Amino acid sequence: MGIFKRIKTITLAEINTLLDGLEDPIAMLNQYSREMEVELQRAQKALARQIYVENRQATLIVDTERLLAKRIRQAKLAIERGEESIAKLAVQEKLIHEKQLIVFKQQQDALKAQTKILLEKINELKEIYNALQHKKILLASRANTALIIKQIQNASASFQAETITRGIARAEDYILMMEAEVQAGNQFTTPLAQREAAAQTFVDDEGLNKEIEKLKVETFSLVK
């Protein structure tokens, strides 16, 4: 085995060993996709809860604003009627609702900020997921192409030029032997046309008698 052939064999063996030790890349990408899908589902549920809490907070603010407006009307009405004690109670509740309203609005702002951050993270995750899906298609195509090339290389490696050359030489020798056998057989086989011509020559008595008579005349002429 030549040095370059040995290097090629060793290199192919090392590459195959390395590839066999790696995980299936397509299976890895599919696993990543499933994990991201789970995360997206969790994020969607978290967003739904966040929107629910935000909507409840908005309703609470509306109710508080309604109560605040009601207590203001009651306080004004009590003052108009000279009902100072009732006016004080109405004003006390008004102040309480105003403080509550401030807190509720602060909470609402915090919820909206959280919702915004959550939406940004979800959109970012969606972009990554979509990019992964696109990448998976491209890598799957590349993996299939690489696998086919690897199979072709393995097939090519199993049929070396020396082996093919020896096989062609053996086939050529076999054909030459067949041709020699045919030629040898022709030496011992008289063609049908020749056999018929020989038979016709052998049974032509008239021609034979003429030739004999000719030879007799020539013979007697020389004796005289």
C-alpha positions, 0 to 999 in steps of 0.5 A, a space after each residue: 500500500 502506497 504512502 498516500 493511500 495509507 494516509 487517505 485510509 487513516 484520514 477517512 477512518 479518523 473522520 468516520 470515528 469522529 462523526 460516529 462519536 457526534 450526536 445526530 445534528 438534526 436530532 439535536 436541532 429538533 430537540 432544541 425546537 421542542 425545548 423552545 416550543 415549551 418555553 414559548 408555551 410557558 411565556 404565552 401562559 405567563 403573558 396571559 396571566 400578566 394581561 389578566 392582572 393588568 386588566 383587573 388593575 385597570 378595573 380596580 382603578 376605574 372602580 376606585 375613580 368611580 367611588 372617589 367621584 361619588 364621595 366628592 359628590 356626597 361631601 359637596 351635598 353634605 356641605 350644602 345641607 350643612 351636614 358637617 359630620 356626613 361631609 367629614 366621613 365623605 371627605 375621609 373616604 375621598 382621601 382614602 380612595 385618592 391614596 388608593 388610586 395613586 397606589 393602584 396607578 403606580 401598580 398599573 404602571 409597574 404591570 405595564 412595564 413588566 408586560 412590555 418586557 415580557 412581550 419583548 422577551 416573547 418576540 425575541 424568543 419567537 425570532 430565535 425560534 423562527 431562525 432556528 426553524 429556517 436554520 434547521 431546514 438548511 442544515 438538514 439539507 446540508 446534512 443529507 448532502 454530506 451523508 450522500 457524499 460520505 456514502 459515495 466516498 466510502 464506496 469509492 474507498 472500497 473500490 480502489 484503482 488497483 482492484 478495478 485494474 486487476 478485475 478488468 485484466 482478469 475479465 480480458 484474460 477470460 475473453 482471450 481464453 474464450 477466443 482461443 478456444 474458438 480458434 482451436 475448435 476451428 482447426 478440428 472442425 471442417 466447415 459444411 461447405 467444404 465437406 459438401 464440395 469434397 463429397 461432390 469431387 469424390 463422386 464425380 466419376 466422369 471427370 475422374 475417367 476423363 483424367 485417367 484417359 488423358 493420362 493414358 494417352 500421354 503415357 502411350 505417346 511417350 512409349 512410341 
